[in-house]
Amino acid sequence: MEDEVTQAVEKVIKEWEETSSSIENTVKAIEGFGTSIDGMAKEENSHQRLNGLAQDGLALLRSLQFRLDLLTPQLPTEEQVESAQSTLKSWKNQYQSLHLGLRKANLQAQTNMRKAAQTKRELLLGGGEESTIRRRNLQTKAGMTNASESITESLRRTRQLMVQEVERSENTLATFDESTGVLKKAESEYKGHRSLLMRTKNLLSTMRRQDVLDRLILLVGFILFSCAVLYVVSKRIGLLKFQRKVTEAIKAGMIVPGDLGAGVAGNGVRIDDNEVPPLEMHDEL
């Protein structure tokens, strides 16, 4: 990845040098316009065409500046980053110099063409066969030049549109790459959350089973405890009935408390020649 970024930076720098050199040549050519009287019409159209080429070159330089600005933070070393930033500063100064030079060249070309037009007007207004032939040649050359220049201008606009479309496609591809990286990151995070949710689901299922088991244990324990309480209560109630019967017998004089244990024999108890009916005995807890 680092090698790719370095190579991209070198490619941008090389393209900048070629484009800036081409613009300098175009500016020099613009400065020489208007020096030929016979080819003046052709030079006027060429002036428009080369101005368009110069403008295209300046637009390309702005695009190269933008690309280098994007690539600079991605360079592997700090030295390369500083070098790229220094290159950007020099590019800004060079761009301003080229833009100013283009304006001066256009002013000089306009001055030259005004002088050539004045000389041409003087020649055309003069009489003689030479002036007539010159006018015909100029008209023919002007028609041919206008046709060729219109085609050239159309091709230039088409080229400019193609360059813009290519830049737009590059930006779209870069956006798609970033979106793909974000989606991959989101997918990895989703997988991590999914495994966590699965573990949580298993833990909740275990807790539910444990809750049901605890409820069953509590229910069985409560039932056993209730049975034990009922058993103890029933035993206590039987003992109380026995004590009540004994107390009632003592109050009725049928049983003497001192002879309660000694007077029991067989199926009844005889005290003072009176037979007491047998009593039910219960085990005491």
Buried (B, 14 or more C-beta within 10 A) or exposed (E): EEEEBBEBBEEBBEBBEEBBEBBBEBBEBBBEBBBEBBBBBBBBBBBEBBBBBBBBBBBBBEBBBEBBEEBBEBBEEEEBBEBBBEBEEEBEEBBEEBBEBBEEBBEBBBEBBEEBBEEBEEBEEEEEEEEEEBEEEBEEBBEEBBEBBEEBBEEBEEEBEEBEEEBEEEEEEEEEEEEEEEEEEEEEEEEEEEEEEEEEEEEEEEEEEEEEEEEEEEEEEEEEEEEEEEEEEEBEEBBEEBEEBBEEBEEEEBBBEEEBEEBBEEEEBEBEEEEBEEBEEBEEE
